């Protein structure tokens, strides 16, 4: 018992140096301010969407809402076809991201195999596509020739093969110990079995990283709808919100040209281009904000481990 007390006494009496306390305090203040700087724009965006629209357009809403109402979100939910568009956006995001992750994992793994036929040629062929972009017109002509206008596959097929993601996965796979694969091969496992049961579980961090990148890209895309889709059944959420924003701006310009119309409207709750822009931004950003925290630890691990060669 006496020895236990003697062993613990140095730990009890240990005191932190003033320099350590000052360093920790500065660290906490710095990261606290950094966190506030990251969070405040979203908070500012939200309080402006639920505040008096006129006060918001005049810049009177800074730290807390003024004249709270939810009319902006109600009007967004009234957009014709928004339910179908939201489901379409979720569908393209989930399906497109899943296929992209699977293709990147398979290609990244294959490009690490010396036995692959013309491995260097195919790898360089894929990488070189990162440096060339023919532009909108050739892209549209190609998509039209492939009958991908007014076709859901136009949202999925072009994004399946991503050279940048394949490079990330290949680099990560190369950090996996070769002895694991050799042991599996001695037990009779083929490349497919090794990929599914050994490689994919070990490279989850990089797969989560490219998954969040791909999901954000798919969720925010609307230019493909703008150029390829004329059927309203294929309009995505982002495209509908883009049109809604343009219509709100046109309406505001019309009201400004004829002040007599203003007297018949509820000025406080009437949507302004600024309120529409902020509401649309919140609707688009919120799903990503909810999903990102679940993938954050994988993203950090994927980017750090995948960039270090052992």
C-alpha positions in Angstrom: 0.0 0.0 0.0 2.9 2.3 0.9 4.6 1.6 -2.4 1.4 2.4 -4.3 1.2 5.7 -2.6 4.8 6.4 -3.3 4.3 5.5 -7.0 1.3 7.8 -7.3 2.7 10.7 -5.4 4.9 12.1 -8.2 1.9 12.1 -10.5 -0.2 13.9 -8.0 2.4 16.6 -7.4 3.2 17.0 -11.1 2.4 20.6 -12.1 2.1 22.0 -15.6 4.6 24.6 -16.6 3.2 28.1 -17.2 4.5 27.8 -20.8 2.4 24.7 -21.4 -0.7 26.4 -19.9 -0.2 29.4 -22.1 0.3 27.3 -25.2 -2.9 25.3 -24.5 -4.8 28.4 -23.9 -3.7 30.0 -27.2 -4.4 26.8 -29.0 -8.0 26.7 -27.6 -8.6 30.3 -28.5 -7.2 29.9 -32.0 -9.2 26.7 -32.8 -12.3 28.2 -31.1 -12.1 31.2 -33.4 -11.4 29.0 -36.4 -14.4 26.9 -35.6 -16.6 30.0 -35.2 -15.3 31.3 -38.6 -16.4 28.0 -40.2 -19.8 27.8 -38.5 -20.9 31.4 -38.6 -21.5 31.6 -42.4 -24.0 28.8 -42.2 -25.6 30.3 -39.1 -25.8 33.7 -40.9 -27.3 32.0 -43.9 -29.9 30.3 -41.9 -31.1 33.3 -39.8 -31.4 35.4 -42.9 -33.7 32.7 -44.5 -36.1 32.9 -41.5 -36.0 36.7 -41.0 -38.0 39.6 -42.4 -37.0 39.5 -46.0 -36.8 43.3 -46.3 -34.6 43.6 -43.2 -32.4 40.8 -44.7 -32.1 42.5 -48.0 -31.1 45.8 -46.3 -28.4 44.0 -44.3 -30.0 44.4 -40.9 -29.8 40.8 -39.9 -26.3 40.0 -38.5 -26.3 37.9 -35.3 -29.9 37.0 -34.6 -33.1 36.7 -36.7 -35.5 39.6 -37.1 -39.2 39.0 -37.6 -39.0 35.2 -37.7 -41.1 33.4 -40.4 -40.7 30.3 -42.5 -42.4 31.5 -45.6 -39.2 31.1 -47.7 -39.1 27.4 -47.1 -42.8 27.0 -47.6 -42.5 28.7 -51.0 -39.7 26.4 -52.0 -41.7 23.3 -51.0 -44.5 24.6 -53.3 -42.3 24.4 -56.4 -44.0 22.1 -58.9 -42.3 18.8 -59.2 -39.8 19.4 -56.4 -40.6 16.0 -54.8 -39.8 14.1 -57.9 -36.7 16.3 -58.5 -35.4 15.6 -55.0 -35.8 11.8 -55.4 -34.1 12.1 -58.8 -31.1 14.0 -57.2 -30.9 11.4 -54.4 -31.1 8.6 -56.9 -28.3 9.9 -59.1 -26.2 10.7 -56.1 -26.5 7.2 -54.6 -26.3 5.2 -57.8 -23.6 7.3 -59.4 -21.4 7.5 -56.3 -21.7 3.7 -55.7 -20.7 2.8 -59.2 -17.9 5.3 -59.2 -16.5 3.9 -56.0 -16.7 0.3 -57.2 -15.1 1.1 -60.5 -12.3 3.1 -58.8 -11.6 0.3 -56.4 -11.5 -2.3 -59.1 -9.3 -0.2 -61.5 -7.0 1.0 -58.7 -6.4 -2.5 -57.6 -5.9 -3.9 -61.1 -3.3 -1.2 -61.9 -1.1 -2.4 -59.1 -0.8 -5.9 -60.7 2.3 -6.5 -62.8 0.5 -9.3 -64.6 -2.2 -7.1 -66.0 -2.0 -7.0 -69.9 -0.5 -3.6 -71.0 -0.9 -2.3 -67.5 1.3 0.8 -68.0 -0.4 1.7 -71.3 -3.9 1.5 -69.9 -2.9 3.4 -66.8 -1.3 6.2 -68.7 -4.3 6.2 -71.2 -6.7 6.9 -68.3 -4.4 9.5 -66.6 -3.8 11.5 -69.8 -7.6 12.2 -70.0 -7.2 14.4 -67.0 -5.3 16.9 -69.1 -7.8 17.3 -72.0 -11.3 18.7 -72.2 -12.9 19.1 -75.6 -15.6 21.5 -74.3 -19.3 21.8 -74.1 -20.2 21.4 -77.9 -18.2 18.1 -78.5 -19.5 16.8 -75.2 -23.2 17.5 -76.1 -22.7 16.0 -79.6 -21.3 12.9 -78.1 -24.1 12.5 -75.5 -26.7 13.2 -78.2 -25.1 10.5 -80.5 -25.2 8.0 -77.7 -29.0 8.8 -77.1 -28.3 10.1 -73.6 -30.6 13.1 -73.9 -33.7 12.8 -71.7 -32.1 9.7 -70.3 -31.3 9.0 -66.6 -28.2 7.2 -67.7 -26.7 10.6 -68.7 -26.3 11.3 -65.0 -24.6 8.0 -64.2 -22.4 6.8 -67.0 -20.0 9.8 -67.5 -19.0 9.8 -63.8 -18.2 6.1 -63.3 -14.6 6.3 -64.4 -12.7 9.0 -62.6 -8.9 9.1 -63.3 -8.2 11.2 -60.2 -10.0 8.7 -57.9 -8.3 5.7 -59.6 -4.9 7.3 -58.8 -5.9 7.8 -55.2 -7.1 4.3 -54.8 -4.0 2.8 -56.6 -1.7 4.8 -54.3 -3.6 3.6 -51.2 -3.6 -0.1 -52.4 0.2 0.0 -52.9 0.5 0.8 -49.2 -1.2 -2.5 -48.2 1.3 -5.2 -47.3 1.8 -7.6 -50.2 2.1 -10.5 -47.7 -1.6 -10.4 -47.1 -2.4 -11.0 -50.8 0.3 -13.6 -51.1 -1.1 -15.6 -48.2 -4.6 -15.4 -49.7 -3.2 -16.7 -53.1 -1.6 -19.6 -51.3 -5.0 -20.6 -50.0 -6.4 -20.5 -53.5 -8.0 -17.1 -53.6 -8.3 -15.3 -56.9 -8.1 -11.6 -57.7 -11.8 -11.1 -57.2 -11.9 -12.8 -53.9 -8.8 -10.8 -52.7 -10.3 -7.5 -53.8 -13.7 -8.1 -52.1 -12.5 -9.8 -48.9 -9.1 -8.2 -48.3 -8.4 -5.1 -50.3 -11.7 -3.3 -50.0 -12.0 -3.7 -46.2 -8.4 -2.3 -45.8 -8.9 0.7 -48.1 -12.2 1.9 -46.7 -10.7 5.3 -45.7 -9.8 6.2 -49.3 -13.1 4.8 -50.6 -15.0 7.0 -48.1 -13.0 9.9 -49.3 -13.8 9.5 -53.0 -17.4 8.7 -52.1 -17.9 12.0 -50.4 -16.2 13.8 -53.3 -18.3 12.0 -55.8 -21.5 12.5 -53.8 -21.0 16.3 -53.5 -20.2 16.5 -57.2 -23.4 14.5 -58.2 -25.6 16.4 -55.7 -24.5 19.8 -56.9 -24.6 19.1 -60.6 -27.2 20.9 -62.8 -25.4 21.8 -66.0 -26.0 18.3 -67.5 -29.7 18.8 -66.8 -29.5 22.2 -68.4 -28.0 20.9 -71.7 -29.4 17.4 -72.0 -32.8 17.3 -70.4 -36.0 18.9 -71.9 -38.4 16.5 -70.2 -39.5 17.8 -66.8 -39.5 14.2 -65.5 -35.7 14.3 -65.6 -35.2 17.7 -63.9 -33.0 17.5 -60.8 -33.5 19.4 -57.6 -30.6 21.8 -58.3 -31.9 22.6 -61.7 -35.4 23.4 -60.4 -33.9 25.6 -57.7 -31.7 27.3 -60.3 -34.8 28.1 -62.4 -36.7 29.2 -59.3 -33.8 31.6 -58.5 -33.9 33.1 -62.0 -37.7 33.5 -61.8 -37.4 35.3 -58.5 -34.8 37.7 -59.9 -37.0 38.4 -62.9 -40.0 39.1 -60.7 -38.0 41.4 -58.5 -36.9 43.4 -61.6 -40.6 43.6 -62.7 -41.7 44.9 -59.3 -38.9 47.4 -59.3 -40.0 48.8 -62.7 -43.6 49.3 -61.5 -43.7 50.5 -57.8 -47.6 50.5 -57.8 -47.5 46.7 -57.6 -45.5 46.9 -54.3 -48.5 48.4 -52.4 -50.6 45.2 -52.9 -47.9 42.8 -51.5 -46.8 41.8 -48.0 -43.4 43.4 -48.0 -42.1 41.7 -44.9 -42.8 38.1 -46.2 -42.4 38.8 -49.9 -39.4 37.0 -51.3 -36.5 39.0 -52.5 -33.6 37.7 -54.7 -31.4 37.7 -51.7 -33.8 35.6 -49.6 -34.4 33.2 -52.4 -30.6 32.8 -53.0 -30.0 32.1 -49.3 -32.9 29.7 -49.0 -31.8 27.8 -52.1 -28.3 27.6 -50.7 -29.5 26.2 -47.4 -31.7 23.6 -49.1 -28.8 22.4 -51.2 -26.1 22.5 -48.5 -28.0 20.9 -45.6 -27.9 17.3 -46.9 -24.1 17.5 -47.4 -23.7 19.0 -43.9 -25.6 16.1 -42.4 -23.6 13.4 -44.3 -20.1 14.9 -44.0 -19.5 14.3 -40.2 -20.0 10.5 -40.7 -17.3 10.4 -43.3 -14.9 13.0 -41.9 -12.6 10.6 -40.0 -12.3 8.4 -43.1 -11.5 11.4 -45.3 -8.6 12.5 -43.1 -7.2 9.0 -43.0 -7.6 8.5 -46.7 -5.9 11.7 -47.7 -3.0 11.2 -45.3 -2.3 7.5 -45.7 -2.9 7.5 -49.4 -0.3 10.3 -49.9 2.5 8.6 -48.0 4.6 5.9 -49.7 6.2 3.3 -47.5 
